[in-house]
Structure formats: structure tokens, C-alpha cells
Amino acid sequence: MYGNYSLEERQMTGMAEHMCTPILHNYWNPRVDRQTAKSILTECFKILFSRHARTTDRVQFCQITEEGVAFEEQVSLGIKWDYARSQNKASEHYTY
């Protein structure tokens, strides 16, 4: 049989492991309620999107229970990108 075996309560790879591990260490515990867990994950996704903004800022959560899988509607992370400096072209900042 192929697969992974892990004793951790959470599993992350790549940039998520490097950027979200501190957030989870500070705010996660096994007794956290569902809304707090969503807030923690939303903060992780905001950081990951800000680092790698080549996709949409929308996420969709789901809850997996013994009864099945319940999907929620997609939500926007509310990332702000309309800073005045970021709207200027890079070549406008430099003189050649």
C-alpha cells in the first residue's frame, strides 16, 4: 500500500508550511471552535495569496463529517490592491 503516515494534527507543504506554521502554532489548539478555525485559515490564505497573487482571492470552505461533506459558498478574502504606488507602472519610478 502506498501513502503517507503522519502523527501531526495538520499537514502543510511548500510555501504554506513556511508561511503559515507560525500562525497555526500561535492560534490553533484541538478545542478551537469552527468559526475560529475558519478565521485562522482565512488569515493563512490571505498571507499565501499576498505572496503568490497569480490566482483569485476567493476561497471555499467545506466541512467533512460522518454524515458527508458540506460545501459553503465561495468568499473573497478582501485583499486590498488599490494602493496608489502599486497602480503606477514600474518604469515611471525610474529615469533612464
Secondary structure, 3 states (H helix, E strand, C coil): CCCCCCCCCCCCCHHHHHHHHHHHHHHCCCCCCHHHHHHHHHHHHHHHHHHCCCCCCEECCEEEECCEEEECCCEECCCCCCCHHHHCCHHHHCCC
